[in-house]
Each structure stands twice: as C-alpha cells, then as structure tokens.
Amino acid sequence: MSVEKLENREPKKTKPLLWPLAAAAALIGLIICFGRKITFSGSVYASYTENYFEDFVWTDILVFLLAAAVSFAVLYLLGRAIGRWSRPLQERKGRYSKKLFWLCFAVLCLAWLPFFLMDFPGSVLVDSHTSIAQVLGYQNFNNHFPVLYTLFVGIFIKLGQALGSLTIGVFLYSLTQYLLMAAGYAFFLTWLYQKGAKKWFVALCLAFYALMQTFAMFAVIMWKDPLFTLALLALTVLLVELVQSGGVLCRSKKFCVCWAAVLFGVIFLRNNGIFIVVGLLLVVLFVYRKQGKRLLGTSLCLIVGSCIILGPVYSLAGVGEDTAVESLGIPIQQIAYVVVSGGEMTEEEAQTADTMLPLERYEEVYTPCIVDSIKWDEDFRLTSALAKDWVTIGIKNFPAYVKAYCLQTFGFWKIGARNGYGDFASGLSDPLYEYTIEQVNLLEKLPGGEILSQIQHVLRIHFSAGTLFVLWLVCLALLLYRRQFRLALVLLPGFLLWGTLMLATPVAFSLRYVYLLLTAMPLVVVLPRMMPEPK
C-alpha cells in the first residue's frame, strides 16, 4: 500500500460496548422493582407496621423487565447521541482564570448570605453540641466524632470563650466554613472552565450552587460532612488530572504532595474515609502500576501513619474508639426483622437475639428505617455471638434479611425517595450541658427580609440520594460504553462512599452522608465528553 493511501485512510473506529448499558439497565430495573415494594410513612422513626416491604408477586418480574428494557433504550440513545453530536471538551491552555474564580466566589457568598443571616450565628445541632462539649471538657474526646474535626471546631469555640461568648465562636466557625465552601466551589467551577466547559454551562452550575438552599445550609452547619465532602471533591479533581496525564503525574512531587494532603483530609474528617482511601488506592495503583512507585510510597506512608495515629496514638491520648455497634446497624436490623415477623430461629439463636434486646421489646422498639431506636435503648446489649448467629439466622430467613436490608438503606438507592430526616437541617438544638449559645434571625430585621425568607423556602429543592446515585450510575455506564475505562476512575470516590453506607448505614435517609453525589454533579454531567487519556 502506498504512503499516500496510508495517510488518507481513516483511523479505525472503536466499537462501543453494550454490556455496561445492559448491566446499568438491569440494576435500574431492580431499583425500580424493589423500590415500589416499599411503603414509607414519611418518618424514619415509624414502626414496622407503617414502614414495610410488601410481598413479591409475579407481576414484579414484568415490572423489572419493562423498566430494564426502557432504561437500556434510553442509555443506548444517550450514548449514541454523545458519540455522534456532542464534541469532546477542548482544554483551554493558559493561566488559571483568577477573575472567574473571584466572580464565582463573590456570587456564592452573596447568594448564601440571606440563609446565613436567617440562621445566625450558624446551625448548631446535636452532633455539633457533642463536638463543643468535648472541646469544653464536658466529655472526653471520642473518635466517633473525628478528633481532627473536633479540634478544628475547638479553635473557634476557645476563641469565642476567650472573647466572652460562645455565640461569637460559633459565628467565627460558620464564617470560616462558609468562605471555605464558597472558595471550594468557585475553584471547582473555574477548573471546569479550564477543562473546556462552555461559559453557559459554568453559569448554569454557578446558579445550581448559588440558588439551591441545600448548599447554603451545608455552608453554615457545624457538621463534619461539608469539609469531608470538599476533600472528596478535591480528590475527584486530582483523579481527572491523573487520568488525563496518562499516569505521568504519579511521578510528580507536587502532585504527590497534593494527593497526600487531600487523602489526609478524607481519612481524618470521617471514619469511613480510611476505607475509601484504601479501596481507591488499590484500583489506582493497579491501573498505573508501572508509573506509580512514588505515588504508592506516598500513599502507603500516609495510610500506615494514619493507622498509627487512629490506633496507638489516640489510645495513649485517651481518645475513645468508635463503638462496634456503629458498623453493625444492618445485621442488628435484620435480626430484629426476623424477630418481629416470626421468622425461624433455633433456641440458641433466639437467646442471642434476647441478649441483644428482650424478645418482648422488639415489637415496641424496632423501626425498620433507623437503627438508633434499638442501639440507644437502655436494654440493648451487644453480644459476641452476633456474628455467628447472624449468618445462621440469615440462611433460614434470607427473604426477611433482604427486606430488612432494603428498608434500612432504600433512601440511598430508590429513585425519588423523600423524607424529612437529615436532608435539610438548620437552627439551634438545646445544649447538652450548661453553656449558652444564642441564635437570632437577622434576616427578618432587614427590609425585604420576609420576601427573601419566602424565596429561600421555595429554593429548598430536594435531591433524592437515590436519584443522585442513579445519575452517577448512568455516567459510569456511558464511560464504559465509550471504552473510557480509566476516566471512569474519577467516579470511584463517590461509589466507594456510597458503598460504605450500603455496608453500614445507620439510617435509610440522609443526604449528608453522600453529599459528594450532589456537589460533584456538574462534573458527572460533562465527564463522558472529556478528552480521553493519552494512549
């Protein structure tokens, strides 16, 4: 063949993969099928007579098949449309756009201000009071509420105490987190613009962060989740950079330092962070095993050091460990479901259930959507026989285990699932001890404050965690369909975050636990159009 013919020949097109679309469609079909079997009263604290899982009927198979078929058709058409009509994002070369950053930062600060004024000096709820109580010495430090986060809160509480008012301390904390969250989202939007996102898309995303009051709420609430989510968002950005470099950044000292700093935040700002980091590291270093020696060394040193701090160092410092019951919510709920539904148990297994909680009290205490009603009951006792008997009870009562699991987790996977627990929270809870924090609605004292308050209520738009998960699943399927396997690594932190909850969720609902799925949504939308990594 002549040189001229070789030059004019079109490159061979890679055939898309259909199995990712089929797998995602099947999973969505299961979500729809199982989700419609759940009757939810609207309260996670309702009993098993109000929140329950209906028995399966043969028509459920038809529902599954129809939902899966429609989902596959939609995914296939979406994949074809992206491949045929949408252009890949072209990265903008040049310096970081400081003007765009400061514009986004200013817009977010101004847009969130009415909520801040309404909730002045910030939202302080039960978890917040626990951190404050530890800082003030009313409680010993306990890593159930991560020590690093509590120490961060302590900076502002101690400063407020020195100034003669804990209210001032709460305000300084809220203001700091407010500015950090605004800066984090502003950086993220500017980074998306550099990656090739259109101006109209960046403007739309800015409106998304500015107008939805969920973001304003998380900016001023004294919870660990906003800062933890910011660390995870930074991790997704680093993963995009790593993938688009073809793994070359694994050798960069600057990148390794940024990587270590972000992983440190993920590990120490929430207790499931260490599992996310280990899972991510195993996959990333498998993919980039040839280039990743420096990144491997950095990551292993960080993980080993973190385990030493979280273990021996905390023990020597008198820091209490996170209790085992926090990770056993699902097994406890499954055994409780078997008890109240009259499931099959041997005498020995019944004795284990009775040791945890007197058998006659399960019907009174058991709430299918939240384990707190059992684990905080004065008669609840953890038993060493739980692990063994949980397995044997499950073999005899597998359908009951499935139903209990679905009821305990469905808010994180059912499309459109709604409730009033943990998705939007604000205000001031009663202090746990004798200290005073005052809250005042400054917004109502301003001209037009009542109108702004009404607008805020309208903009409290609910995003179901289950809906967000399905959108992430769709993005993953499209990436695999287009054979962008390494770019799919970017979604791994979100899926690992979600996966840890599926193994040990304390409550069926709470957006705070999967807040990353919402904050990173702009990236999820454009990820299938990003340029693939170098070959």
Steps between C-alpha positions, in 0.01 A plus 500: 500500500633845408593762759231732360227239554622435853483872584150541355356190669263583786593365842313188600208583727475318830176310538303607812423246773138409565547298818547807727167637378334161554644469852397854595152447352457176697604675822262790434227244431567338837498840672160581352362154571618486862430866565131471416461220758589732788226684686644799684295709741720807466684455831807282558392466864173325409450138601511192279121515463531837321827452311501159339597292197213343309516138389608432144247398234557359153425836333817639658697302241317687224572832672869413521522393136314807375705742714826336392402505131399867507815591695719319247332679209547840666865428585571375150346808336687725743828324424445530124407868534815580696714316246336650193398857586695621802856620462772403746601775739813681386718607792575871510870569517642783702499632852234429760212749467513697823223733384260212453594356839435826684176557307369155598621546859325837533174371346489202736575709809226749411247234402545306824499809723122512563508145638801586717318804639185298563696230685748731675754414644470161325325165534590314820331161530548195723822380332632857515435517875693176550810654340455819706457297819825314434686824436367654823592192703151374578573178308815309419615503139352214304582417139136424426511874430838527322759658724650714222161656432434555871839670538414723204172596668696555822708779345190717463323389818808580710537833322135579570547395862799736529285780356228425753238347269464154348258659255794695356696177477220329306477802270875490427479128427200545270663792320820301443315196364279733294804652331673163454197346331452803272870493408488124437204522261645810330826313437308198371301711252810682380674165456205371294529808279870429447415144407286628215152546647300770320434833669126437502556166675723658764237771553231233537712312754566822690123553521467137617734566795372850570123451492448154649470564872651158578843648421434803719389270781812284480718812489406610854411178683741367762536153354811317379329404175548826301878510551528124442308543175729784396798264544326234287421759233868597490583130466277467192677800344840339563377177344396682182844659479669164564297317236539769235877498556506128420648431843796734452397703807573196717865603474441867585609611849251788498213269407599248768501773765151616393384138487626431853342818640160416351513137615591621849182707508290208373640263764477729802175686431273193505545146624415328171766711327776243560299234315440734207872581480612135517247392237595785270871437542471132409326583172712802402829327567387193306416717200823704523724228646786582263512873573369510855800421722525851645123526544496154658770597749326823590163333543630205703691730736184704549279195563746338742550829682125556518441153645765566764336829594146360496610200706791517750538879507130562567499226764798652681331840484185359658285541191206260500452271202197494276272230643449175309123549499544788252603255227246229590180688425394275212552162680316632806208616287485171311479294818237740636293453183515120540384531861201728431396304190508166683790360300667165562767486772651229715488529876865609507442767233192628683715528813749719308218727382365512855844592637515799260149611597225316691290321238177653625637851440589468128147580383506816712851616410569385142483770231597360157656821362728598788701287743528775766177394670662164583864591554419789737242302698599448863445123471715453190816293543749395233591132514803313366268235352345755263732429204459121510125498559437777249631267227300197609179700550549653155526159332156407630346846449664638188188677360450673835864615496454645151188691606667632817805609299287683245303680771823605675666637185235589242539877531845463345390306191127549438433762231316800643490376861407789729492562874559772756807352668847638442450642151434855615588597856552836666448682826625458855450185707496513878854490646605171660656675799494834678631735236316761300478560127249751372341502157322791336332543163676808364328464163157590632643826640609616153278676242364235265614223732159333501500474120853357498393246761208389283731467199732283707220260584412469132864426415527215750504259209528136601743269321448137594823318582363205302440720196854637524642148522313397184639805317852399602423147382385635162825697466704189580310293244556763229873518574536123476280493188748742339795291632623786718597256772762711674284811497245292691749504792385856569166363623661253739504724814126558465422131453730398787331760721159359405624143539618551859149617587347195336708289740445698818235767466344621827188643334314453173519870417746783533652700218785609727657153477519511117526876451775447240242351260332841492801733509685320219195481272634763253803279439285190460302678227806589289727204580391284201602788271844552649801418289625146560838436653807467275559151364 
